[in-house]
Amino acid sequence: MDVVDKVIQMHKSRLYQLNAFFSLSEDVMAIIGVIIKT
């Protein structure tokens, strides 16, 4: 049970990092789009 909990926590943090990365890249894309338009 302990090992399973650790694995679940690891995957949760990995998913959270992926979500943060994608939202960050979306922000970067928006900023780049604004720079290109101006």
N, C-alpha and C positions, 0 to 999 in steps of 0.2 A: 504493500500500500504506500509506503514511504517513497519508494522509487517511482511509482506511478505519479504521485503528487509532484515530485521533482520534475518529471518529464512534462507534465501538464503545465507547470509554471514556466518551464523553459520555452515551450511552444507559445504560451500566451505572451511572454515578453518578446519573442521573435515576431509574432503577429503584430504586436503593438509597434515594434520598431519599423516593420514594413509599412504599416499605416502612416506612421509619422514621416517616413521617407517619401511615400507617395504624395502626401499632402504638402510636404516641403517642395517636392519637384513641381507640383502643380502651381505653387506660389511662384517658383522661379520661372516657370513657363509664362505665367501671366505678366511678370515683371519684364521678361525678355520681349513679350509681345508689345507691351507699352513702349519699350525703348525703340523697337523697330518702327512702330507707327509714328513716333514723333521725330 
